[in-house]
Amino acid sequence: MLKQIDLFKEIAPIVLHHHENYDGTGYPNRLRGEEIPLGSRIIAVVEDFTNILYNNKNIENSLPDKEVLNKFFSFTGKKYDPKVIKALKEII
């Protein structure tokens, strides 16, 4: 739908591929690593991290507990781009 709107043509591939996994196991095209648009790799991390934050009962006061973060970070190189995870860690 987005690629049919001139304003959104450039972002359509980013939206399309944000469920691709870094190791090639995602969808819709099983892209891997750098084949996945950088914007898509960023959205994948942000989307999942945001879900973790909003499921944290103390979102106003803290980040998720260490166990939850470690589980999330354990998908680095599998689901998530290591460079994007590194940038997130620097931010948090």
PDB file of N, CA, C and O in Angstrom:
ATOM      1  N   MET A   1       0.819  -1.185   0.000  1.00  0.00           N
ATOM      2  CA  MET A   1       0.000   0.000   0.000  1.00  0.00           C
ATOM      3  C   MET A   1       0.870   1.258   0.000  1.00  0.00           C
ATOM      4  O   MET A   1       0.582   2.212  -0.722  1.00  0.00           O
ATOM      5  N   LEU A   2       1.927   1.260   0.804  1.00  0.00           N
ATOM      6  CA  LEU A   2       2.742   2.470   0.913  1.00  0.00           C
ATOM      7  C   LEU A   2       3.447   2.835  -0.385  1.00  0.00           C
ATOM      8  O   LEU A   2       3.569   4.013  -0.719  1.00  0.00           O
ATOM      9  N   LYS A   3       3.911   1.832  -1.113  1.00  0.00           N
ATOM     10  CA  LYS A   3       4.665   2.147  -2.326  1.00  0.00           C
ATOM     11  C   LYS A   3       3.790   2.780  -3.410  1.00  0.00           C
ATOM     12  O   LYS A   3       4.311   3.333  -4.378  1.00  0.00           O
ATOM     13  N   GLN A   4       2.493   2.704  -3.259  1.00  0.00           N
ATOM     14  CA  GLN A   4       1.587   3.338  -4.218  1.00  0.00           C
ATOM     15  C   GLN A   4       1.402   4.829  -3.932  1.00  0.00           C
ATOM     16  O   GLN A   4       0.834   5.558  -4.745  1.00  0.00           O
ATOM     17  N   ILE A   5       1.884   5.271  -2.780  1.00  0.00           N
ATOM     18  CA  ILE A   5       1.794   6.690  -2.405  1.00  0.00           C
ATOM     19  C   ILE A   5       3.179   7.294  -2.584  1.00  0.00           C
ATOM     20  O   ILE A   5       4.126   6.891  -1.909  1.00  0.00           O
ATOM     21  N   ASP A   6       3.299   8.248  -3.479  1.00  0.00           N
ATOM     22  CA  ASP A   6       4.599   8.828  -3.802  1.00  0.00           C
ATOM     23  C   ASP A   6       5.388   9.245  -2.562  1.00  0.00           C
ATOM     24  O   ASP A   6       6.593   9.004  -2.492  1.00  0.00           O
ATOM     25  N   LEU A   7       4.746   9.850  -1.612  1.00  0.00           N
ATOM     26  CA  LEU A   7       5.401  10.327  -0.405  1.00  0.00           C
ATOM     27  C   LEU A   7       6.073   9.196   0.382  1.00  0.00           C
ATOM     28  O   LEU A   7       7.081   9.421   1.052  1.00  0.00           O
ATOM     29  N   PHE A   8       5.520   7.985   0.302  1.00  0.00           N
ATOM     30  CA  PHE A   8       6.002   6.868   1.108  1.00  0.00           C
ATOM     31  C   PHE A   8       6.815   5.828   0.330  1.00  0.00           C
ATOM     32  O   PHE A   8       7.228   4.824   0.911  1.00  0.00           O
ATOM     33  N   LYS A   9       7.051   6.039  -0.949  1.00  0.00           N
ATOM     34  CA  LYS A   9       7.748   5.035  -1.761  1.00  0.00           C
ATOM     35  C   LYS A   9       9.100   4.639  -1.175  1.00  0.00           C
ATOM     36  O   LYS A   9       9.469   3.465  -1.201  1.00  0.00           O
ATOM     37  N   GLU A  10       9.827   5.599  -0.656  1.00  0.00           N
ATOM     38  CA  GLU A  10      11.165   5.310  -0.143  1.00  0.00           C
ATOM     39  C   GLU A  10      11.146   4.546   1.176  1.00  0.00           C
ATOM     40  O   GLU A  10      12.091   3.813   1.469  1.00  0.00           O
ATOM     41  N   ILE A  11      10.100   4.696   1.974  1.00  0.00           N
ATOM     42  CA  ILE A  11      10.057   3.986   3.256  1.00  0.00           C
ATOM     43  C   ILE A  11       9.344   2.639   3.172  1.00  0.00           C
ATOM     44  O   ILE A  11       9.402   1.850   4.115  1.00  0.00           O
ATOM     45  N   ALA A  12       8.681   2.372   2.069  1.00  0.00           N
ATOM     46  CA  ALA A  12       7.951   1.105   1.931  1.00  0.00           C
ATOM     47  C   ALA A  12       8.845  -0.117   2.175  1.00  0.00           C
ATOM     48  O   ALA A  12       8.419  -1.031   2.880  1.00  0.00           O
ATOM     49  N   PRO A  13      10.077  -0.174   1.618  1.00  0.00           N
ATOM     50  CA  PRO A  13      10.922  -1.339   1.879  1.00  0.00           C
ATOM     51  C   PRO A  13      11.306  -1.472   3.356  1.00  0.00           C
ATOM     52  O   PRO A  13      11.475  -2.585   3.853  1.00  0.00           O
ATOM     53  N   ILE A  14      11.441  -0.364   4.047  1.00  0.00           N
ATOM     54  CA  ILE A  14      11.776  -0.407   5.475  1.00  0.00           C
ATOM     55  C   ILE A  14      10.639  -1.059   6.260  1.00  0.00           C
ATOM     56  O   ILE A  14      10.874  -1.918   7.110  1.00  0.00           O
ATOM     57  N   VAL A  15       9.427  -0.650   5.972  1.00  0.00           N
ATOM     58  CA  VAL A  15       8.262  -1.227   6.642  1.00  0.00           C
ATOM     59  C   VAL A  15       8.113  -2.704   6.262  1.00  0.00           C
ATOM     60  O   VAL A  15       7.861  -3.550   7.120  1.00  0.00           O
ATOM     61  N   LEU A  16       8.270  -2.998   4.991  1.00  0.00           N
ATOM     62  CA  LEU A  16       8.115  -4.371   4.501  1.00  0.00           C
ATOM     63  C   LEU A  16       9.056  -5.346   5.212  1.00  0.00           C
ATOM     64  O   LEU A  16       8.663  -6.469   5.529  1.00  0.00           O
ATOM     65  N   HIS A  17      10.285  -4.925   5.461  1.00  0.00           N
ATOM     66  CA  HIS A  17      11.304  -5.862   5.951  1.00  0.00           C
ATOM     67  C   HIS A  17      11.604  -5.777   7.437  1.00  0.00           C
ATOM     68  O   HIS A  17      12.605  -6.336   7.886  1.00  0.00           O
ATOM     69  N   HIS A  18      10.772  -5.099   8.214  1.00  0.00           N
ATOM     70  CA  HIS A  18      11.107  -4.969   9.631  1.00  0.00           C
ATOM     71  C   HIS A  18      10.888  -6.252  10.442  1.00  0.00           C
ATOM     72  O   HIS A  18      11.200  -6.288  11.632  1.00  0.00           O
ATOM     73  N   HIS A  19      10.358  -7.296   9.813  1.00  0.00           N
ATOM     74  CA  HIS A  19      10.244  -8.597  10.484  1.00  0.00           C
ATOM     75  C   HIS A  19      11.275  -9.604   9.973  1.00  0.00           C
ATOM     76  O   HIS A  19      11.200 -10.792  10.288  1.00  0.00           O
ATOM     77  N   GLU A  20      12.221  -9.129   9.196  1.00  0.00           N
ATOM     78  CA  GLU A  20      13.335  -9.987   8.796  1.00  0.00           C
ATOM     79  C   GLU A  20      14.258 -10.116  10.005  1.00  0.00           C
ATOM     80  O   GLU A  20      14.445  -9.155  10.751  1.00  0.00           O
ATOM     81  N   ASN A  21      14.828 -11.290  10.197  1.00  0.00           N
ATOM     82  CA  ASN A  21      15.778 -11.492  11.282  1.00  0.00           C
ATOM     83  C   ASN A  21      17.193 -11.423  10.739  1.00  0.00           C
ATOM     84  O   ASN A  21      17.450 -11.813   9.600  1.00  0.00           O
ATOM     85  N   TYR A  22      18.095 -10.933  11.546  1.00  0.00           N
ATOM     86  CA  TYR A  22      19.474 -10.723  11.121  1.00  0.00           C
ATOM     87  C   TYR A  22      20.111 -12.006  10.594  1.00  0.00           C
ATOM     88  O   TYR A  22      20.950 -11.957   9.694  1.00  0.00           O
ATOM     89  N   ASP A  23      19.718 -13.152  11.149  1.00  0.00           N
ATOM     90  CA  ASP A  23      20.285 -14.430  10.708  1.00  0.00           C
ATOM     91  C   ASP A  23      19.577 -15.031   9.496  1.00  0.00           C
ATOM     92  O   ASP A  23      19.923 -16.132   9.068  1.00  0.00           O
ATOM     93  N   GLY A  24      18.598 -14.332   8.940  1.00  0.00           N
ATOM     94  CA  GLY A  24      17.915 -14.809   7.736  1.00  0.00           C
ATOM     95  C   GLY A  24      16.671 -15.635   7.971  1.00  0.00           C
ATOM     96  O   GLY A  24      16.109 -16.184   7.024  1.00  0.00           O
ATOM     97  N   THR A  25      16.230 -15.737   9.209  1.00  0.00           N
ATOM     98  CA  THR A  25      15.072 -16.589   9.512  1.00  0.00           C
ATOM     99  C   THR A  25      13.746 -15.833   9.553  1.00  0.00           C
ATOM    100  O   THR A  25      12.714 -16.425   9.866  1.00  0.00           O
ATOM    101  N   GLY A  26      13.756 -14.542   9.246  1.00  0.00           N
ATOM    102  CA  GLY A  26      12.518 -13.764   9.334  1.00  0.00           C
ATOM    103  C   GLY A  26      11.682 -13.826   8.072  1.00  0.00           C
ATOM    104  O   GLY A  26      11.844 -14.725   7.247  1.00  0.00           O
ATOM    105  N   TYR A  27      10.799 -12.876   7.932  1.00  0.00           N
ATOM    106  CA  TYR A  27       9.911 -12.827   6.776  1.00  0.00           C
ATOM    107  C   TYR A  27       9.719 -11.384   6.357  1.00  0.00           C
ATOM    108  O   TYR A  27       9.938 -10.499   7.185  1.00  0.00           O
ATOM    109  N   PRO A  28       9.332 -11.089   5.150  1.00  0.00           N
ATOM    110  CA  PRO A  28       8.729 -11.953   4.139  1.00  0.00           C
ATOM    111  C   PRO A  28       9.733 -12.601   3.186  1.00  0.00           C
ATOM    112  O   PRO A  28       9.380 -13.565   2.506  1.00  0.00           O
ATOM    113  N   ASN A  29      10.973 -12.105   3.111  1.00  0.00           N
ATOM    114  CA  ASN A  29      11.896 -12.604   2.095  1.00  0.00           C
ATOM    115  C   ASN A  29      13.127 -13.312   2.642  1.00  0.00           C
ATOM    116  O   ASN A  29      14.040 -13.637   1.883  1.00  0.00           O
ATOM    117  N   ARG A  30      13.164 -13.552   3.933  1.00  0.00           N
ATOM    118  CA  ARG A  30      14.291 -14.236   4.568  1.00  0.00           C
ATOM    119  C   ARG A  30      15.627 -13.561   4.240  1.00  0.00           C
ATOM    120  O   ARG A  30      16.635 -14.224   3.997  1.00  0.00           O
ATOM    121  N   LEU A  31      15.605 -12.230   4.242  1.00  0.00           N
ATOM    122  CA  LEU A  31      16.840 -11.475   4.058  1.00  0.00           C
ATOM    123  C   LEU A  31      17.700 -11.665   5.298  1.00  0.00           C
ATOM    124  O   LEU A  31      17.198 -11.995   6.372  1.00  0.00           O
ATOM    125  N   ARG A  32      19.003 -11.454   5.138  1.00  0.00           N
ATOM    126  CA  ARG A  32      19.894 -11.605   6.287  1.00  0.00           C
ATOM    127  C   ARG A  32      20.901 -10.476   6.326  1.00  0.00           C
ATOM    128  O   ARG A  32      21.267  -9.913   5.294  1.00  0.00           O
ATOM    129  N   GLY A  33      21.340 -10.156   7.515  1.00  0.00           N
ATOM    130  CA  GLY A  33      22.394  -9.175   7.718  1.00  0.00           C
ATOM    131  C   GLY A  33      22.166  -7.862   7.001  1.00  0.00           C
ATOM    132  O   GLY A  33      21.107  -7.243   7.109  1.00  0.00           O
ATOM    133  N   GLU A  34      23.192  -7.451   6.262  1.00  0.00           N
ATOM    134  CA  GLU A  34      23.167  -6.165   5.571  1.00  0.00           C
ATOM    135  C   GLU A  34      22.177  -6.128   4.405  1.00  0.00           C
ATOM    136  O   GLU A  34      21.923  -5.057   3.853  1.00  0.00           O
ATOM    137  N   GLU A  35      21.620  -7.268   4.024  1.00  0.00           N
ATOM    138  CA  GLU A  35      20.582  -7.270   2.980  1.00  0.00           C
ATOM    139  C   GLU A  35      19.317  -6.572   3.482  1.00  0.00           C
ATOM    140  O   GLU A  35      18.537  -6.039   2.693  1.00  0.00           O
ATOM    141  N   ILE A  36      19.127  -6.582   4.774  1.00  0.00           N
ATOM    142  CA  ILE A  36      17.956  -5.965   5.390  1.00  0.00           C
ATOM    143  C   ILE A  36      18.226  -4.460   5.468  1.00  0.00           C
ATOM    144  O   ILE A  36      19.287  -4.052   5.942  1.00  0.00           O
ATOM    145  N   PRO A  37      17.289  -3.634   5.014  1.00  0.00           N
ATOM    146  CA  PRO A  37      17.507  -2.187   5.127  1.00  0.00           C
ATOM    147  C   PRO A  37      17.799  -1.788   6.573  1.00  0.00           C
ATOM    148  O   PRO A  37      17.188  -2.312   7.504  1.00  0.00           O
ATOM    149  N   LEU A  38      18.734  -0.858   6.752  1.00  0.00           N
ATOM    150  CA  LEU A  38      19.105  -0.422   8.093  1.00  0.00           C
ATOM    151  C   LEU A  38      17.882   0.063   8.878  1.00  0.00           C
ATOM    152  O   LEU A  38      17.746  -0.253  10.059  1.00  0.00           O
ATOM    153  N   GLY A  39      17.011   0.812   8.249  1.00  0.00           N
ATOM    154  CA  GLY A  39      15.805   1.285   8.934  1.00  0.00           C
ATOM    155  C   GLY A  39      14.972   0.140   9.467  1.00  0.00           C
ATOM    156  O   GLY A  39      14.400   0.238  10.552  1.00  0.00           O
ATOM    157  N   SER A  40      14.899  -0.942   8.716  1.00  0.00           N
ATOM    158  CA  SER A  40      14.151  -2.124   9.157  1.00  0.00           C
ATOM    159  C   SER A  40      14.802  -2.763  10.374  1.00  0.00           C
ATOM    160  O   SER A  40      14.116  -3.185  11.305  1.00  0.00           O
ATOM    161  N   ARG A  41      16.136  -2.833  10.363  1.00  0.00           N
ATOM    162  CA  ARG A  41      16.858  -3.418  11.500  1.00  0.00           C
ATOM    163  C   ARG A  41      16.670  -2.573  12.754  1.00  0.00           C
ATOM    164  O   ARG A  41      16.574  -3.101  13.862  1.00  0.00           O
ATOM    165  N   ILE A  42      16.619  -1.269  12.572  1.00  0.00           N
ATOM    166  CA  ILE A  42      16.401  -0.365  13.707  1.00  0.00           C
ATOM    167  C   ILE A  42      14.975  -0.529  14.242  1.00  0.00           C
ATOM    168  O   ILE A  42      14.774  -0.635  15.452  1.00  0.00           O
ATOM    169  N   ILE A  43      14.000  -0.549  13.355  1.00  0.00           N
ATOM    170  CA  ILE A  43      12.605  -0.700  13.775  1.00  0.00           C
ATOM    171  C   ILE A  43      12.405  -2.007  14.539  1.00  0.00           C
ATOM    172  O   ILE A  43      11.685  -2.029  15.537  1.00  0.00           O
ATOM    173  N   ALA A  44      13.024  -3.088  14.091  1.00  0.00           N
ATOM    174  CA  ALA A  44      12.875  -4.380  14.773  1.00  0.00           C
ATOM    175  C   ALA A  44      13.319  -4.282  16.230  1.00  0.00           C
ATOM    176  O   ALA A  44      12.631  -4.774  17.125  1.00  0.00           O
ATOM    177  N   VAL A  45      14.458  -3.653  16.468  1.00  0.00           N
ATOM    178  CA  VAL A  45      14.964  -3.504  17.834  1.00  0.00           C
ATOM    179  C   VAL A  45      14.071  -2.571  18.641  1.00  0.00           C
ATOM    180  O   VAL A  45      13.693  -2.893  19.767  1.00  0.00           O
ATOM    181  N   VAL A  46      13.738  -1.433  18.079  1.00  0.00           N
ATOM    182  CA  VAL A  46      12.927  -0.447  18.797  1.00  0.00           C
ATOM    183  C   VAL A  46      11.545  -1.002  19.122  1.00  0.00           C
ATOM    184  O   VAL A  46      11.036  -0.808  20.226  1.00  0.00           O
ATOM    185  N   GLU A  47      10.945  -1.687  18.168  1.00  0.00           N
ATOM    186  CA  GLU A  47       9.609  -2.253  18.395  1.00  0.00           C
ATOM    187  C   GLU A  47       9.620  -3.232  19.562  1.00  0.00           C
ATOM    188  O   GLU A  47       8.773  -3.152  20.452  1.00  0.00           O
ATOM    189  N   ASP A  48      10.576  -4.152  19.561  1.00  0.00           N
ATOM    190  CA  ASP A  48      10.625  -5.154  20.628  1.00  0.00           C
ATOM    191  C   ASP A  48      11.037  -4.541  21.965  1.00  0.00           C
ATOM    192  O   ASP A  48      10.488  -4.901  23.007  1.00  0.00           O
ATOM    193  N   PHE A  49      11.994  -3.623  21.943  1.00  0.00           N
ATOM    194  CA  PHE A  49      12.416  -2.974  23.188  1.00  0.00           C
ATOM    195  C   PHE A  49      11.265  -2.154  23.779  1.00  0.00           C
ATOM    196  O   PHE A  49      11.058  -2.158  24.992  1.00  0.00           O
ATOM    197  N   THR A  50      10.533  -1.464  22.937  1.00  0.00           N
ATOM    198  CA  THR A  50       9.377  -0.689  23.402  1.00  0.00           C
ATOM    199  C   THR A  50       8.329  -1.602  24.024  1.00  0.00           C
ATOM    200  O   THR A  50       7.742  -1.267  25.053  1.00  0.00           O
ATOM    201  N   ASN A  51       8.096  -2.747  23.406  1.00  0.00           N
ATOM    202  CA  ASN A  51       7.144  -3.709  23.988  1.00  0.00           C
ATOM    203  C   ASN A  51       7.590  -4.149  25.370  1.00  0.00           C
ATOM    204  O   ASN A  51       6.767  -4.283  26.276  1.00  0.00           O
ATOM    205  N   ILE A  52       8.887  -4.375  25.540  1.00  0.00           N
ATOM    206  CA  ILE A  52       9.409  -4.755  26.854  1.00  0.00           C
ATOM    207  C   ILE A  52       9.172  -3.622  27.854  1.00  0.00           C
ATOM    208  O   ILE A  52       8.722  -3.861  28.975  1.00  0.00           O
ATOM    209  N   LEU A  53       9.475  -2.402  27.447  1.00  0.00           N
ATOM    210  CA  LEU A  53       9.293  -1.263  28.350  1.00  0.00           C
ATOM    211  C   LEU A  53       7.844  -1.101  28.783  1.00  0.00           C
ATOM    212  O   LEU A  53       7.564  -0.884  29.962  1.00  0.00           O
ATOM    213  N   TYR A  54       6.922  -1.207  27.832  1.00  0.00           N
ATOM    214  CA  TYR A  54       5.519  -0.989  28.167  1.00  0.00           C
ATOM    215  C   TYR A  54       4.905  -2.151  28.934  1.00  0.00           C
ATOM    216  O   TYR A  54       3.847  -2.003  29.545  1.00  0.00           O
ATOM    217  N   ASN A  55       5.555  -3.291  28.906  1.00  0.00           N
ATOM    218  CA  ASN A  55       5.086  -4.411  29.719  1.00  0.00           C
ATOM    219  C   ASN A  55       5.705  -4.395  31.107  1.00  0.00           C
ATOM    220  O   ASN A  55       5.334  -5.185  31.975  1.00  0.00           O
ATOM    221  N   ASN A  56       6.665  -3.476  31.309  1.00  0.00           N
ATOM    222  CA  ASN A  56       7.303  -3.322  32.611  1.00  0.00           C
ATOM    223  C   ASN A  56       6.392  -2.473  33.495  1.00  0.00           C
ATOM    224  O   ASN A  56       6.060  -1.343  33.135  1.00  0.00           O
ATOM    225  N   LYS A  57       5.993  -2.994  34.620  1.00  0.00           N
ATOM    226  CA  LYS A  57       5.053  -2.285  35.485  1.00  0.00           C
ATOM    227  C   LYS A  57       5.630  -0.983  36.049  1.00  0.00           C
ATOM    228  O   LYS A  57       4.873  -0.083  36.414  1.00  0.00           O
ATOM    229  N   ASN A  58       6.932  -0.873  36.124  1.00  0.00           N
ATOM    230  CA  ASN A  58       7.561   0.317  36.693  1.00  0.00           C
ATOM    231  C   ASN A  58       8.195   1.187  35.610  1.00  0.00           C
ATOM    232  O   ASN A  58       9.264   1.758  35.828  1.00  0.00           O
ATOM    233  N   ILE A  59       7.563   1.294  34.465  1.00  0.00           N
ATOM    234  CA  ILE A  59       8.155   2.012  33.331  1.00  0.00           C
ATOM    235  C   ILE A  59       8.553   3.442  33.692  1.00  0.00           C
ATOM    236  O   ILE A  59       9.541   3.948  33.160  1.00  0.00           O
ATOM    237  N   GLU A  60       7.823   4.096  34.568  1.00  0.00           N
ATOM    238  CA  GLU A  60       8.136   5.478  34.924  1.00  0.00           C
ATOM    239  C   GLU A  60       9.435   5.553  35.714  1.00  0.00           C
ATOM    240  O   GLU A  60      10.110   6.582  35.701  1.00  0.00           O
ATOM    241  N   ASN A  61       9.783   4.490  36.391  1.00  0.00           N
ATOM    242  CA  ASN A  61      10.899   4.542  37.331  1.00  0.00           C
ATOM    243  C   ASN A  61      12.162   3.816  36.885  1.00  0.00           C
ATOM    244  O   ASN A  61      13.243   4.104  37.397  1.00  0.00           O
ATOM    245  N   SER A  62      12.052   2.885  35.945  1.00  0.00           N
ATOM    246  CA  SER A  62      13.245   2.102  35.662  1.00  0.00           C
ATOM    247  C   SER A  62      13.149   1.373  34.328  1.00  0.00           C
ATOM    248  O   SER A  62      12.094   1.280  33.701  1.00  0.00           O
ATOM    249  N   LEU A  63      14.292   0.869  33.937  1.00  0.00           N
ATOM    250  CA  LEU A  63      14.350  -0.026  32.783  1.00  0.00           C
ATOM    251  C   LEU A  63      13.891  -1.407  33.227  1.00  0.00           C
ATOM    252  O   LEU A  63      13.761  -1.663  34.424  1.00  0.00           O
ATOM    253  N   PRO A  64      13.647  -2.297  32.275  1.00  0.00           N
ATOM    254  CA  PRO A  64      13.312  -3.671  32.649  1.00  0.00           C
ATOM    255  C   PRO A  64      14.439  -4.278  33.490  1.00  0.00           C
ATOM    256  O   PRO A  64      15.584  -3.830  33.426  1.00  0.00           O
ATOM    257  N   ASP A  65      14.107  -5.284  34.263  1.00  0.00           N
ATOM    258  CA  ASP A  65      15.150  -5.886  35.093  1.00  0.00           C
ATOM    259  C   ASP A  65      16.223  -6.545  34.227  1.00  0.00           C
ATOM    260  O   ASP A  65      16.035  -6.780  33.034  1.00  0.00           O
ATOM    261  N   LYS A  66      17.322  -6.826  34.857  1.00  0.00           N
ATOM    262  CA  LYS A  66      18.506  -7.332  34.158  1.00  0.00           C
ATOM    263  C   LYS A  66      18.228  -8.637  33.410  1.00  0.00           C
ATOM    264  O   LYS A  66      18.737  -8.840  32.308  1.00  0.00           O
ATOM    265  N   GLU A  67      17.432  -9.511  33.998  1.00  0.00           N
ATOM    266  CA  GLU A  67      17.117 -10.792  33.368  1.00  0.00           C
ATOM    267  C   GLU A  67      16.374 -10.588  32.045  1.00  0.00           C
ATOM    268  O   GLU A  67      16.663 -11.257  31.053  1.00  0.00           O
ATOM    269  N   VAL A  68      15.423  -9.667  32.041  1.00  0.00           N
ATOM    270  CA  VAL A  68      14.655  -9.373  30.827  1.00  0.00           C
ATOM    271  C   VAL A  68      15.578  -8.769  29.766  1.00  0.00           C
ATOM    272  O   VAL A  68      15.524  -9.160  28.600  1.00  0.00           O
ATOM    273  N   LEU A  69      16.416  -7.826  30.167  1.00  0.00           N
ATOM    274  CA  LEU A  69      17.363  -7.223  29.220  1.00  0.00           C
ATOM    275  C   LEU A  69      18.334  -8.258  28.672  1.00  0.00           C
ATOM    276  O   LEU A  69      18.617  -8.264  27.474  1.00  0.00           O
ATOM    277  N   ASN A  70      18.843  -9.126  29.522  1.00  0.00           N
ATOM    278  CA  ASN A  70      19.770 -10.158  29.058  1.00  0.00           C
ATOM    279  C   ASN A  70      19.115 -11.088  28.044  1.00  0.00           C
ATOM    280  O   ASN A  70      19.745 -11.482  27.064  1.00  0.00           O
ATOM    281  N   LYS A  71      17.863 -11.437  28.274  1.00  0.00           N
ATOM    282  CA  LYS A  71      17.125 -12.279  27.322  1.00  0.00           C
ATOM    283  C   LYS A  71      16.985 -11.546  25.987  1.00  0.00           C
ATOM    284  O   LYS A  71      17.225 -12.128  24.929  1.00  0.00           O
ATOM    285  N   PHE A  72      16.601 -10.282  26.037  1.00  0.00           N
ATOM    286  CA  PHE A  72      16.466  -9.463  24.834  1.00  0.00           C
ATOM    287  C   PHE A  72      17.800  -9.395  24.090  1.00  0.00           C
ATOM    288  O   PHE A  72      17.851  -9.610  22.879  1.00  0.00           O
ATOM    289  N   PHE A  73      18.872  -9.097  24.810  1.00  0.00           N
ATOM    290  CA  PHE A  73      20.185  -8.972  24.180  1.00  0.00           C
ATOM    291  C   PHE A  73      20.731 -10.304  23.689  1.00  0.00           C
ATOM    292  O   PHE A  73      21.633 -10.326  22.852  1.00  0.00           O
ATOM    293  N   SER A  74      20.204 -11.412  24.190  1.00  0.00           N
ATOM    294  CA  SER A  74      20.677 -12.730  23.746  1.00  0.00           C
ATOM    295  C   SER A  74      20.325 -13.003  22.284  1.00  0.00           C
ATOM    296  O   SER A  74      20.876 -13.923  21.678  1.00  0.00           O
ATOM    297  N   PHE A  75      19.423 -12.223  21.720  1.00  0.00           N
ATOM    298  CA  PHE A  75      19.046 -12.389  20.319  1.00  0.00           C
ATOM    299  C   PHE A  75      19.928 -11.584  19.364  1.00  0.00           C
ATOM    300  O   PHE A  75      19.685 -11.554  18.157  1.00  0.00           O
ATOM    301  N   THR A  76      20.944 -10.939  19.911  1.00  0.00           N
ATOM    302  CA  THR A  76      21.888 -10.183  19.087  1.00  0.00           C
ATOM    303  C   THR A  76      22.590 -11.143  18.122  1.00  0.00           C
ATOM    304  O   THR A  76      23.105 -12.186  18.525  1.00  0.00           O
ATOM    305  N   GLY A  77      22.598 -10.770  16.851  1.00  0.00           N
ATOM    306  CA  GLY A  77      23.216 -11.607  15.823  1.00  0.00           C
ATOM    307  C   GLY A  77      22.276 -12.658  15.271  1.00  0.00           C
ATOM    308  O   GLY A  77      22.533 -13.223  14.208  1.00  0.00           O
ATOM    309  N   LYS A  78      21.211 -12.923  15.964  1.00  0.00           N
ATOM    310  CA  LYS A  78      20.195 -13.873  15.492  1.00  0.00           C
ATOM    311  C   LYS A  78      19.020 -13.083  14.931  1.00  0.00           C
ATOM    312  O   LYS A  78      18.769 -13.080  13.726  1.00  0.00           O
ATOM    313  N   LYS A  79      18.311 -12.420  15.825  1.00  0.00           N
ATOM    314  CA  LYS A  79      17.165 -11.615  15.411  1.00  0.00           C
ATOM    315  C   LYS A  79      17.587 -10.166  15.118  1.00  0.00           C
ATOM    316  O   LYS A  79      17.065  -9.527  14.205  1.00  0.00           O
ATOM    317  N   TYR A  80      18.532  -9.671  15.903  1.00  0.00           N
ATOM    318  CA  TYR A  80      18.896  -8.252  15.842  1.00  0.00           C
ATOM    319  C   TYR A  80      20.307  -8.019  15.316  1.00  0.00           C
ATOM    320  O   TYR A  80      21.210  -8.827  15.529  1.00  0.00           O
ATOM    321  N   ASP A  81      20.471  -6.913  14.637  1.00  0.00           N
ATOM    322  CA  ASP A  81      21.774  -6.467  14.140  1.00  0.00           C
ATOM    323  C   ASP A  81      22.646  -6.073  15.339  1.00  0.00           C
ATOM    324  O   ASP A  81      22.233  -5.246  16.152  1.00  0.00           O
ATOM    325  N   PRO A  82      23.843  -6.653  15.459  1.00  0.00           N
ATOM    326  CA  PRO A  82      24.718  -6.310  16.581  1.00  0.00           C
ATOM    327  C   PRO A  82      25.033  -4.812  16.667  1.00  0.00           C
ATOM    328  O   PRO A  82      25.174  -4.281  17.768  1.00  0.00           O
ATOM    329  N   LYS A  83      25.144  -4.131  15.541  1.00  0.00           N
ATOM    330  CA  LYS A  83      25.443  -2.694  15.568  1.00  0.00           C
ATOM    331  C   LYS A  83      24.269  -1.900  16.144  1.00  0.00           C
ATOM    332  O   LYS A  83      24.475  -0.918  16.857  1.00  0.00           O
ATOM    333  N   VAL A  84      23.053  -2.318  15.840  1.00  0.00           N
ATOM    334  CA  VAL A  84      21.876  -1.628  16.366  1.00  0.00           C
ATOM    335  C   VAL A  84      21.759  -1.874  17.871  1.00  0.00           C
ATOM    336  O   VAL A  84      21.435  -0.958  18.627  1.00  0.00           O
ATOM    337  N   ILE A  85      22.019  -3.093  18.301  1.00  0.00           N
ATOM    338  CA  ILE A  85      21.990  -3.407  19.733  1.00  0.00           C
ATOM    339  C   ILE A  85      23.063  -2.623  20.467  1.00  0.00           C
ATOM    340  O   ILE A  85      22.822  -2.111  21.561  1.00  0.00           O
ATOM    341  N   LYS A  86      24.247  -2.525  19.874  1.00  0.00           N
ATOM    342  CA  LYS A  86      25.321  -1.747  20.494  1.00  0.00           C
ATOM    343  C   LYS A  86      24.893  -0.298  20.683  1.00  0.00           C
ATOM    344  O   LYS A  86      25.130   0.287  21.740  1.00  0.00           O
ATOM    345  N   ALA A  87      24.269   0.280  19.674  1.00  0.00           N
ATOM    346  CA  ALA A  87      23.790   1.662  19.779  1.00  0.00           C
ATOM    347  C   ALA A  87      22.725   1.792  20.864  1.00  0.00           C
ATOM    348  O   ALA A  87      22.736   2.763  21.620  1.00  0.00           O
ATOM    349  N   LEU A  88      21.814   0.838  20.953  1.00  0.00           N
ATOM    350  CA  LEU A  88      20.791   0.873  22.005  1.00  0.00           C
ATOM    351  C   LEU A  88      21.438   0.822  23.384  1.00  0.00           C
ATOM    352  O   LEU A  88      21.055   1.573  24.280  1.00  0.00           O
ATOM    353  N   LYS A  89      22.411  -0.056  23.555  1.00  0.00           N
ATOM    354  CA  LYS A  89      23.084  -0.167  24.851  1.00  0.00           C
ATOM    355  C   LYS A  89      23.757   1.143  25.235  1.00  0.00           C
ATOM    356  O   LYS A  89      23.769   1.514  26.409  1.00  0.00           O
ATOM    357  N   GLU A  90      24.314   1.842  24.258  1.00  0.00           N
ATOM    358  CA  GLU A  90      24.947   3.136  24.547  1.00  0.00           C
ATOM    359  C   GLU A  90      23.919   4.161  24.993  1.00  0.00           C
ATOM    360  O   GLU A  90      24.204   5.017  25.831  1.00  0.00           O
ATOM    361  N   ILE A  91      22.722   4.071  24.429  1.00  0.00           N
ATOM    362  CA  ILE A  91      21.661   5.016  24.784  1.00  0.00           C
ATOM    363  C   ILE A  91      21.112   4.738  26.179  1.00  0.00           C
ATOM    364  O   ILE A  91      20.875   5.661  26.958  1.00  0.00           O
ATOM    365  N   ILE A  92      20.910   3.449  26.490  1.00  0.00           N
ATOM    366  CA  ILE A  92      20.300   3.132  27.793  1.00  0.00           C
ATOM    367  C   ILE A  92      21.361   3.002  28.874  1.00  0.00           C
ATOM    368  O   ILE A  92      21.035   2.739  30.031  1.00  0.00           O
TER     369      ILE A  92
END
